[in-house]
Amino acid sequence: MGTQLRISREDGSLPCEVCGFPTMHVAQVVADDGSILGRTLICTTCQRGRHRPDAAAETEAPPDEVPAG
C-alpha cells in the first residue's frame, strides 16, 4: 500500500503560494502500520507541496555551461 498523506478536516488551511487558494494544509505522512513518519505541507488544489518541487522552476533553471559566443 505504501505511505499515505492524511489531512485533518478540523485543522485550518492557509493560502497556497502557487495557486492562491486557501487550500494549503499540514498533512501527516503515515506508514502502512499506522505510525506517523512526519508532516508536510500540501495544497489540495494545485497539489504542490514541500515534498514535490515545482517543475517550472526546474525547467527554467540556467544551464551549467553557457556556450562561448
KATAWO-V848998 format. One record per backbone hydrogen bond with DSSP energy under -1.0 kcal/mol. CO is the residue of the C=O (numbers start at 1). NH is the residue of the N-H. E is the energy in kcal/mol with one decimal. If there is no record, write none. Layout:
co: {CO	CO}
nh: {NH	NH}
e: {E	E}
//
This chain:
co: {4	6	14	16	21	21	23	24	25	27	28	29	29	30	31	35	38	40	41	42	43	48	54	55	56}
nh: {30	28	24	20	16	23	44	14	42	40	6	37	38	4	34	31	29	27	50	25	47	43	58	59	60}
e: {-2.9	-2.8	-2.7	-1.1	-2.8	-2.1	-2.2	-2.2	-2.4	-2.3	-2.6	-3.2	-1.1	-2.5	-1.9	-2.8	-3.0	-3.3	-1.3	-2.8	-1.0	-2.5	-1.2	-1.8	-1.7}
//
